[in-house]
């Protein structure tokens, strides 16, 4: 095989810069590279781009294609996915910091379950959990008439994206029957279905840090300290309380009850419910000393309830029940609070609103205990859980005000009338007293409070004042102000197999949660009481799993050469293509793992190879360039074209991160959910990755240049060639505007003559100098422009007007949108 | 190049093609762009392996083009094409005492509601049509009515996606994209799949008209009324011929690039796209200005009406005819915004349906008559449908909720047996009781008329050979000639 000679240095720096950062090289960088004659000049140049912040922006966008990244949920009204952009920023940081891929994978699959989390070096905020946001990037329907089908559709999408992205397998094909081509069974699909079904959705604070965790822990410690202090001072009286059980006022005939208690928080614990976040702490308020903050005087011991303000207000937390089947007409929750909500989550359905589900999300705004009643008659037989949380969902955006809190005593499901007797039927737990920490039953707390009022016990605790003060101070640091739509771990559910994918025809047997049976450890059942996602991440990373490393290595190769070693980057199954270089793929996959799953090291290894440095002149012996005798010519991606225009016109704003720039809405972008205001034409000069991705209002320039529609995994973009692309470059106002800006910049440079001006433009746009011939053509073109304009109105136009037309033409040259 | 659809396809290599085509690389680009010639050499494409290809018909087509009149929101079948005298008899009674009522979108089930409109029989076939559509009623002998349509979804967005793409979820290719993928377009200056935005883009948005996993070249081009009918179609240069001069300069520079690079095919296509784009700039305004349309024609469609919405829809119907005359494969018209929502009358059925009907009735009848008199109806399939029907009982007191269990739609033109009524609903028009036709069946039938076998037109994506009809679909033979 005959190899073609290496590419020129100009060509190489342009290639490396675009492929590593998505931007053209700055002319200064080009000059420096050309001047650097050292033997390591190429490696130094590569390292500079690998370490540029723009590298993360480029490679994060590649990843976003895999996880159907969008900032809205599409469907009818295109509701926002709260904080989606924080996941985008997470990706940029992760690629820039070269987070090892195994860690990156773990954070995606189970970032919420990791024992040790990875923190942002600057802010201390936990990064790991943000990875899981990819699960919720899917479409969302409000008011589905069949909520179970809706859940099945969402889960199918989650399985599809997860397995394609991380394993290059099309597991979704096994939804209706065993995979027709690959050794993936329907049982495999439903084993993963259980994993996803056991995963719940939730607003997740995006500002959790180690400091906050420590503060919460400290508050809990202070609380125990107060309890011990009080118990200690009352120690002499303890015998009159412990070892005596106080009878309930009434006897309840439990067999006649037309209700079932789902959760009772009047005892010391949460009755099997899960407390997520800090707000509710780990236990109910039963026995908490209530102290007058001014004097330190003990006012009494608190009754038992779940309270989101036990630490302070405006702190995120949610209390959620286990799953149960809706069997009675009503669900009732006795609660009070402010700007908070109780939601009934049926089959994991989140976009609760009218016309169908509006009643399943009730606002809590009452200072007195109140009975909140949910009519669930229409959904009997469905699985559900109850969610009690401070804050509200406003048009599906979670909002937590500073004064928000919620408290609940119990939750019940019943037929007919609200079960009044429940109020008196207080639980006896904890059944074992522990006087030293005031762990005593509700009846004893009532007795103690009576005695305290009568003066039988001392209420003088001046030393508590300082404790209460520090606790309050600490609580302030716990406030959460920033959220993402995320996930948290629910209770493990094993799914039946749905015959032909129809949930109405379930198999009798349920498939235990596990990985794909054909892969290593694929038969071991997950032991976790939750979803098992952490185990899923671990088996994906098992050393005998052949796919995890190969799939990622192949993606990287694809992005660098425009074609994967396995061309079907998302499908390593039998329907995919065979690798063109199997040994190379194996070699790189092993190397990738040995070098600590470092994406940057792998990219560096490939980019510094001789193959990568070849010119694009086609070798006769390799007409389809399968063996990469030459470097493939390729069109730049949508983002690189737009960002390139902004960069060469010098109007690129390289600000990183943050809320997306609103979509510029043209007259052609109509329909429900259209934002009231259009964003700016130039997207504020920001890189394309920071432009809003609204599912129902996708940027036309992006989609026309083949950015995929965000619904599934697209590891490989289509590359189409259509006149609407030419029309954009010819007539779109953005391109014309940037040409004008570039001409203006050119005028400011104070360059001496025509040739210098053309050369400036060539260096900006093509990273090289114009040839004699090109200069001549430019001069002819310019002369013609002048002539035309003069003919038009007889007088000379400002020079800038002519340069504007020239720059606009430059943007339209193929050399500008092709990597040559 | 033309309509060699019935000739046996032969494999033509890319190089051969380059040699054969008089225009060199330019012509190859045209072919791969709008499929002016069907290669017919492959029976399926794939996301993984191809970017642009066209397959050609599987057998002799009846129809060349489709005009899809989308009645967004769901027209009430019992108020339009499926008369139910029993509703009048039992008006005001509780439907739950008469039949099992399914869960509805708004869960606000009222009383049985008789139709506010009378039905009369029309044409030689005697098809009953309500007073909502006095003009369409005069065309019934050309219309095949299906009264037994069913959808899988009672929500607009899912049902819209389903009707347009064969799947209730976002992201699948639209039927117009499939037709162009299968057949290509016959005009190189106009895209092969055009959506005429009459004012209302249906719920689910532009994704109803997208290419899904097919290459982006198959997505619909949206046309709007006004000075810029297609995005970026107007040159921005302030001086005459300036754009031409720039394009010439660009071509000169690009051509010299070709000699310097290796794999130049894609770059060559991109160069020739500029010629196409330039031609589109002039062909589209020519298309949307109705200079050569006679007053009589305009009047036929209702361009002289006092109702601005009727005039707007009339001009869309004329434009649709002009598009298919020029070989555009698939044209969809969305609804005008009459100020009373789309056909989605959850309340105030009488006013809303009347306004919507008034805007579209005469233009549609005008279109059918105009196509017929020009001989175009023989090769054009006109499809009229909503995404689902409406309930025979009221929502609240004077509206109707969504009903996916029965709705009426009709087709006219190429290969369609005029004056036919197919399928049957129960006495309330609530459920289909005979010859249910699914959305997949509708797609299979449209494809069949275009000469495509819905089971054979596939595209590999995510490891599966995807079809518009998924694993379903039967051609409704009874309504075909």
Contacts between the chains, C-beta under 8 A, distances in Angstrom:
chain1	res1	chain2	res2	distance
A	4	B	262	7.7
A	74	B	170	5.2
A	74	B	204	7.6
A	74	B	205	7.4
A	74	B	207	7.0
A	75	B	157	4.8
A	75	B	170	7.3
A	75	B	203	7.7
A	75	B	204	6.8
A	76	B	155	7.6
A	76	B	156	6.1
A	76	B	157	4.5
A	76	B	203	4.3
A	76	B	204	6.8
A	78	B	205	7.1
A	139	B	169	6.4
A	139	B	170	4.9
A	139	B	171	7.9
A	141	B	155	6.9
A	141	B	157	6.9
A	141	B	158	6.9
A	143	B	105	6.5
A	143	B	155	6.4
A	144	B	155	6.3
A	144	B	158	7.6
A	145	B	103	5.2
A	145	B	104	7.3
A	145	B	105	6.2
A	145	B	153	8.0
A	145	B	154	4.7
A	145	B	155	6.5
A	146	B	103	8.0
A	153	B	168	7.7
A	153	B	169	6.0
A	157	B	169	7.6
A	160	B	462	7.2
A	164	B	462	6.8
A	170	B	462	4.9
A	170	B	463	3.3
A	170	B	464	7.1
A	172	B	462	7.0
A	173	B	462	7.4
A	173	B	463	5.4
A	173	B	464	5.6
A	179	B	463	7.9
A	181	B	463	7.0
A	182	B	463	7.3
A	355	B	105	6.1
A	355	B	106	4.2
A	355	B	107	6.4
A	355	B	108	7.5
A	356	B	105	7.0
A	356	B	106	7.7
A	356	B	107	5.9
A	378	B	103	7.0
A	378	B	107	7.4
A	567	B	48	6.2
A	567	B	49	7.1
A	568	B	48	4.1
A	568	B	49	7.9
A	570	B	462	6.9
A	571	B	48	6.7
A	571	B	462	6.9
A	571	B	463	4.9
A	573	B	463	5.5
A	575	B	460	7.0
A	575	B	463	4.5
A	575	B	464	7.7
A	576	B	48	6.9
A	576	B	463	7.1
A	577	B	48	6.5
A	577	B	49	7.3
A	615	B	262	8.0
A	616	B	261	5.6
A	616	B	262	4.7
A	616	B	263	7.2
A	617	B	261	7.4
A	617	B	262	4.9
A	618	B	262	3.2
A	618	B	263	5.8
A	625	B	262	7.7
A	625	B	263	6.5
A	630	B	262	5.3
A	632	B	263	6.3
A	633	B	261	5.5
A	633	B	262	6.1
A	633	B	263	4.8
A	633	B	264	7.2
A	633	B	266	7.1
A	633	B	267	6.7
A	634	B	266	7.8
A	635	B	266	6.4
A	635	B	270	7.3
A	666	B	231	6.3
A	667	B	224	6.1
A	667	B	226	7.4
A	667	B	228	7.4
A	668	B	197	7.4
A	668	B	222	5.0
A	668	B	224	6.3
A	668	B	231	5.1
A	669	B	206	7.1
A	670	B	197	6.5
A	670	B	200	7.8
A	670	B	201	4.5
A	671	B	201	3.6
A	671	B	202	7.4
A	671	B	203	7.4
A	671	B	204	7.9
A	671	B	205	4.1
A	671	B	206	6.6
A	672	B	201	7.8
A	672	B	203	5.3
A	672	B	205	7.1
A	673	B	205	7.3
A	695	B	170	6.9
A	695	B	205	7.7
A	695	B	207	7.3
A	696	B	204	7.3
A	696	B	205	3.4
A	696	B	206	7.0
A	696	B	207	6.6
A	697	B	205	7.0
A	697	B	206	7.8
A	698	B	206	7.6
A	700	B	231	6.3
A	703	B	210	7.9
A	703	B	216	6.5
A	703	B	219	7.6
A	704	B	216	6.5
A	706	B	215	7.9
A	706	B	216	5.4
A	709	B	170	7.7
A	709	B	171	5.7
A	709	B	207	6.9
A	709	B	210	5.9
A	709	B	211	7.9
A	709	B	212	6.8
A	711	B	169	7.3
A	711	B	170	5.2
A	711	B	171	2.8
A	711	B	212	7.8
A	712	B	171	6.3
A	712	B	213	7.7
A	712	B	462	6.5
A	713	B	462	7.7
A	716	B	47	7.7
A	716	B	48	7.1
A	718	B	47	7.1
A	718	B	51	5.8
A	718	B	215	4.6
A	718	B	216	6.2
A	719	B	51	5.5
A	719	B	266	7.2
A	720	B	51	5.8
A	720	B	52	6.6
A	720	B	215	4.6
A	720	B	216	4.6
A	720	B	217	4.6
A	721	B	29	7.1
A	721	B	32	7.3
A	721	B	33	7.2
A	721	B	51	7.5
A	721	B	52	7.2
A	721	B	217	7.6
A	721	B	266	6.1
A	721	B	269	4.3
A	721	B	270	5.5
A	721	B	273	6.2
A	722	B	33	6.3
A	722	B	216	6.8
A	722	B	217	4.5
A	722	B	273	6.6
A	723	B	33	7.0
A	723	B	273	4.7
A	723	B	274	7.8
A	723	B	276	4.1
A	723	B	277	4.0
A	723	B	280	5.9
A	724	B	191	7.8
A	724	B	221	7.2
A	724	B	231	7.6
A	724	B	232	7.5
A	724	B	277	7.7
A	725	B	270	7.5
A	725	B	273	6.6
A	726	B	270	7.6
A	726	B	273	4.5
A	726	B	274	4.8
A	726	B	276	7.3
A	726	B	277	3.7
A	727	B	231	7.4
A	727	B	232	4.2
A	727	B	233	6.6
A	727	B	277	4.8
A	727	B	280	7.1
A	727	B	281	7.8
A	728	B	232	5.6
A	730	B	232	7.2
A	730	B	235	7.1
A	730	B	243	7.3
A	730	B	247	7.8
A	730	B	274	7.5
A	730	B	277	6.2
A	731	B	232	4.1
A	731	B	233	7.1
A	731	B	234	6.4
A	731	B	235	5.9
A	731	B	236	5.6
A	732	B	232	5.1
A	733	B	236	7.2
A	736	B	236	5.2
A	773	B	256	7.4
A	774	B	253	7.4
A	777	B	249	7.3
A	777	B	252	6.4
A	777	B	253	6.5
A	781	B	245	7.6
A	781	B	249	4.6
A	784	B	245	5.8
A	785	B	242	7.7
A	785	B	245	7.2
A	788	B	239	5.9
A	788	B	241	7.1
A	788	B	242	6.1
A	788	B	245	6.7
A	789	B	239	6.5
A	792	B	239	5.1
A	792	B	240	8.0
A	805	B	237	7.5
A	805	B	242	6.9
A	805	B	246	6.2
A	808	B	246	7.0
A	809	B	246	4.9
A	809	B	249	5.6
A	809	B	250	5.5
A	809	B	253	8.0
A	812	B	246	7.5
A	812	B	250	4.9
A	812	B	274	7.6
A	813	B	250	6.2
A	813	B	253	5.5
A	813	B	254	6.2
A	813	B	257	7.6
A	814	B	254	4.9
A	814	B	257	5.9
A	814	B	267	5.1
A	814	B	270	5.5
A	814	B	271	6.3
A	815	B	253	7.8
A	815	B	254	7.8
A	815	B	257	5.6
A	817	B	270	7.5
A	818	B	266	7.8
A	818	B	267	5.8
A	818	B	270	7.6
A	820	B	257	7.3
A	820	B	260	7.8
A	820	B	261	5.6
